């Protein structure tokens, strides 16, 4: 989606991840496509249950051996991850691609020191003795801003603060210099000062290593600060996809409008109350017919007849490199945004 013509490092095509349950088929991800180039960051946003984390887990092959039904293509540097065997996936996971999880206290093993867990991550992928691996672990802890790393390397996760644990998770993710880094809400549980430090750290490391980054979050402010492109998800599908500046300046989907009007602003005085998106996210077992967002959309009457309830909209181009899944005519969307939505921002 970037303006610079190049081959995407990661390309996801028509990804579907469905989970059979006693109540029916849960369509967590239902036909998702996107790409990320080296040195670029893609932000994936949406409410809880929209399919963000399931998408990242599919890229890492974490649904293998489960009841999940997956299909589509996931091309990493031209290699289709959907067709490689488990041994090859283990080689790629942690070495060529890595993940920062949302809750480091759950992701880190409580019985082992931070250093021993990083050393294990190194030795799985490199023929390196423990002494050299320990030196490398100390180096990467220092690189991510852990104070006194020679002492902290022998401490346990519970001895670290929340921000320090997240830095240790980032150190573990980066220790093998992955070319793709997936960050699943890495700053959710952190205060704003630590959050800013973590985002600065990720930006610096991306400049140093040229990694492609996928930032999964519900925070549009984080995406505005760190991402080049943004993918807005709703009910397992992309409803808007484009460059961050273009998408924020001229959002095309009513769901994106709702996310933006529900976000607090510090750069200007606000004269009206924040407006949450009305209603609740849909059940992924019984997704509404037509446009999945139509039960919550305040502008569905702008579509003639019963179109929003009966027609599934395609992801159509609204501007160069900027697509949206909406049946409201493009010129009408522009008018509504300018006259109704923008004054609320």
C-alpha positions in Angstrom: 0.0 0.0 0.0 3.0 2.3 0.1 3.8 4.7 -2.7 7.3 3.2 -3.1 7.1 0.4 -5.7 8.8 -2.7 -4.2 8.0 -6.3 -3.5 6.2 -6.7 -0.2 8.2 -8.7 2.4 5.0 -10.1 3.8 1.9 -10.6 1.6 -1.3 -12.1 2.9 -3.9 -13.1 0.4 -7.5 -14.0 1.1 -6.7 -15.4 4.6 -9.5 -17.3 6.3 -9.3 -18.7 9.9 -12.5 -20.4 11.0 -13.0 -22.3 14.3 -15.7 -25.0 14.5 -17.5 -24.9 17.8 -20.6 -26.6 19.3 -22.6 -23.4 18.6 -21.4 -23.1 15.0 -18.5 -21.9 12.8 -16.7 -18.9 14.2 -15.3 -16.9 11.2 -12.6 -15.0 13.1 -10.8 -14.0 9.9 -12.8 -14.1 6.7 -11.0 -13.2 3.5 -8.3 -10.8 4.6 -5.5 -9.4 2.3 -2.7 -7.0 3.1 1.0 -6.5 2.6 4.0 -5.1 4.5 7.3 -3.9 3.0 10.7 -4.0 4.6 11.3 -1.0 6.8 7.6 -0.2 6.9 5.0 -0.5 9.7 1.4 -1.6 9.2 -1.1 -0.8 12.0 -4.0 -3.1 12.4 -6.9 -1.6 14.4 -10.4 -2.7 15.5 -12.4 -3.5 18.5 -11.9 -6.7 20.5 -13.1 -9.7 18.5 -12.5 -8.2 15.1 -9.8 -10.8 14.2 -6.6 -8.8 14.8 -4.7 -11.3 17.0 -6.0 -14.3 15.2 -4.5 -12.8 12.0 -1.1 -12.4 13.7 -1.2 -15.9 15.1 -2.0 -17.3 11.6 1.1 -15.6 10.2 3.3 -17.2 12.9 1.6 -20.6 12.3 0.3 -20.8 15.8 -3.0 -22.4 14.7 -1.3 -25.5 13.5 -2.4 -28.6 15.5 -5.6 -26.9 16.6 -9.2 -27.3 15.3 -8.8 -24.1 13.3 -9.5 -24.3 9.5 -7.1 -22.0 7.7 -6.9 -21.2 4.0 -5.4 -18.5 1.7 -1.8 -17.5 1.2 0.8 -16.1 3.5 3.9 -15.2 1.6 7.0 -14.3 3.6 9.8 -13.1 1.4 8.2 -15.2 -1.4 7.8 -18.4 0.7 4.3 -19.6 1.3 3.9 -20.3 5.0 0.7 -22.1 4.5 2.5 -24.9 2.7 5.7 -25.3 4.7 6.1 -28.2 7.1 6.3 -27.8 10.9 10.1 -28.0 11.1 10.5 -25.2 8.5 7.9 -23.1 10.4 9.9 -23.5 13.6 13.0 -22.4 11.8 11.3 -19.2 10.6 9.5 -18.4 13.8 11.9 -16.6 16.1 14.6 -16.2 13.4 13.0 -14.6 10.4 9.8 -13.4 12.1 9.0 -12.8 15.8 6.2 -11.6 18.0 5.9 -9.3 21.0 2.9 -10.5 23.0 0.4 -8.3 24.8 1.1 -9.6 28.4 4.7 -10.3 29.0 4.0 -11.7 32.5 2.0 -14.5 30.8 4.4 -14.9 27.8 7.5 -15.1 30.0 8.0 -18.3 32.0 7.9 -17.5 35.8 10.3 -20.3 36.8 13.2 -19.2 34.6 15.4 -16.1 34.7 15.0 -13.6 31.9 18.6 -14.4 30.8 18.0 -18.2 30.5 14.9 -17.6 28.4 16.7 -15.3 26.0 19.7 -17.7 25.9 17.3 -20.5 24.9 15.9 -18.3 22.1 19.4 -17.8 20.8 20.5 -21.4 21.0 17.4 -22.8 19.3 18.5 -21.0 16.1 22.3 -20.7 16.4 25.1 -23.1 17.2 26.4 -21.0 20.0 27.8 -22.0 23.4 26.1 -20.8 26.6 28.8 -18.3 27.5 28.6 -16.5 24.1 24.8 -16.7 24.2 24.8 -15.1 27.6 27.0 -12.3 26.4 24.6 -11.7 23.5 21.6 -11.7 25.9 23.3 -9.0 28.0 24.0 -7.0 24.9 20.4 -7.1 23.7 19.0 -6.2 27.1 21.3 -3.2 27.2 20.1 -2.3 23.6 16.5 -2.2 24.7 17.2 0.0 27.7 17.3 -2.4 30.6 19.5 -0.7 33.3 22.4 -2.8 34.7 21.8 -5.7 32.3 24.6 -7.8 33.8 22.7 -8.1 37.0 19.2 -8.0 35.6 19.9 -10.9 33.2 19.8 -13.3 36.2 16.5 -12.0 37.6 13.1 -13.5 37.2 10.1 -11.9 35.4 8.3 -10.9 38.6 11.4 -8.9 39.7 10.9 -6.6 36.6 8.4 -3.7 36.4 5.7 -3.8 33.7 7.7 -1.6 31.4 10.9 -3.6 32.0 9.1 -6.9 31.3 7.9 -5.5 28.0 11.4 -4.4 27.1 12.7 -7.9 28.0 10.0 -9.4 25.7 11.2 -7.0 22.9 14.8 -8.1 23.6 13.8 -11.8 23.3 11.9 -11.0 20.1 14.9 -9.1 18.6 17.7 -11.3 19.7 17.9 -13.2 16.4 17.4 -10.0 14.3 14.0 -11.0 12.7 13.0 -9.4 9.5 9.3 -9.3 10.5 8.2 -8.2 13.9 4.6 -8.6 15.0 3.6 -6.5 18.1 0.2 -7.5 19.6 -0.9 -4.6 21.6 2.5 -4.2 23.2 1.7 -1.0 25.2 -1.8 -1.7 26.4 -1.0 -2.3 30.1 1.7 0.4 30.3 1.4 4.0 31.4 1.7 6.7 28.8 5.3 7.6 29.6 6.5 4.0 29.3 4.3 3.5 26.2 6.1 6.4 24.5 9.5 4.9 25.4 8.5 1.5 24.0 7.3 3.1 20.7 10.5 5.1 20.4 12.5 1.9 21.0 10.6 0.1 18.3 11.1 2.9 15.8 14.8 3.1 16.6 15.2 -0.7 16.2 13.3 -0.7 12.9 15.7 2.0 11.6 18.7 -0.1 12.7 17.5 -3.5 11.3 15.1 -2.4 8.5 12.5 -4.8 9.9 8.9 -4.9 8.7 6.5 -4.3 11.6 2.9 -5.2 12.2 1.5 -3.2 15.1 -1.8 -4.6 16.4 -3.7 -2.2 18.6 -7.1 -0.6 19.4 -5.3 2.7 19.9 -5.6 5.0 16.9 -3.1 7.4 18.5 -0.4 4.7 18.5 -1.0 4.0 14.8 -0.8 7.7 13.9 2.5 7.9 15.7 4.3 4.8 14.4 2.6 3.3 11.3 2.9 4.0 7.6 -0.3 2.2 6.6 -3.4 1.3 8.5 -5.8 -1.7 8.2 -9.1 -1.3 9.9 -10.8 -4.6 10.8 -14.4 -5.4 11.6 -16.0 -8.8 12.0 -13.0 -10.6 10.5 -12.7 -8.5 7.4 -10.8 -5.4 6.3 -13.2 -2.4 6.1 -10.6 0.2 5.3 -7.0 0.0 4.2 -4.6 2.8 3.2 -1.7 5.1 4.1 -2.1 6.5 7.6 -2.1 10.2 6.7 -4.6 9.8 3.9 -6.9 7.5 5.9 -6.9 9.8 8.9 -7.4 12.9 6.8 -10.1 11.4 4.6 -11.6 8.3 6.3 -14.0 6.5 4.0 -15.8 4.0 6.2 -18.5 4.8 8.8 -16.8 2.4 11.3 -13.5 4.4 10.9 -15.5 7.6 11.5 -16.8 6.1 14.7 -13.4 5.1 15.9 -12.0 8.6 15.2 -14.9 10.4 16.9 -14.5 8.2 20.0 -10.9 9.1 20.4 -9.9 11.8 22.9 -7.8 14.7 21.4 -5.1 16.7 23.3 -4.2 19.0 20.4 -7.4 21.1 20.5 -10.3 22.1 22.8 -13.2 19.7 22.5 -16.7 21.3 22.6 -18.7 18.0 22.5 -18.7 14.8 24.4 -16.8 11.8 23.0 -19.2 9.6 21.0 -18.7 5.8 21.2 -19.6 3.6 18.3 -23.2 2.6 19.2 -24.1 -1.1 19.8 -21.7 -4.0 20.2 -19.4 -6.0 17.9 -21.3 -8.8 16.1 -21.2 -12.5 16.9 -18.7 -14.1 14.5 -20.9 -17.2 14.4 -23.9 -15.1 13.2 -22.4 -12.3 11.2 -25.1 -9.8 10.0 -26.2 -10.2 6.4 -24.9 -7.7 3.8 -22.5 -5.2 5.3 -21.6 -6.6 8.7 -21.5 -3.0 10.2 -25.0 -2.0 9.0 -26.8 -2.7 12.4 -24.5 -0.1 14.0 -24.2 2.4 11.1 -26.0 5.7 11.5 -25.7 6.3 7.7 -27.1 3.1 6.3 -30.2 5.0 5.0 -27.9 6.7 2.4 -27.8 3.5 0.5 -30.9 3.0 -1.7 -33.4 0.3 -0.9 -32.2 -2.4 1.5 -28.7 -2.6 0.0 -26.8 -2.5 3.3 -28.7 -5.5 4.6 -28.5 -7.6 1.5 -25.3 -6.7 -0.5 -21.9 -7.6 0.8 -19.7 -4.6 -0.2 -16.3 -5.2 -1.8 -13.1 -3.5 -0.8 -13.1 -0.8 -3.5 -10.6 2.0 -4.2 -11.8 5.4 -3.0 -8.4 7.1 -3.7 -5.1 5.8 -5.0 -3.9 3.2 -2.6 -6.9 3.8 -0.3 -9.7 1.2 -0.2 -12.9 1.0 1.8 -15.8 -1.6 2.1 -18.9 0.6 1.9 -21.9 0.9 -0.4 -22.4 4.6 0.2 -21.3 6.4 -3.0 -17.8 8.0 -2.7 -18.9 11.6 -3.3 -21.7 11.1 -0.7 -19.2 9.7 1.9 -17.0 12.8 1.3 -20.0 15.1 1.9 -21.0 13.3 5.1 -17.5 13.3 6.5 -17.0 17.0 5.8 -20.4 18.2 7.0 -21.3 15.7 9.8 -18.2 13.7 11.0 -15.3 16.2 10.8 -17.0 18.8 13.0 -17.1 16.2 15.8 -13.4 15.3 15.7 
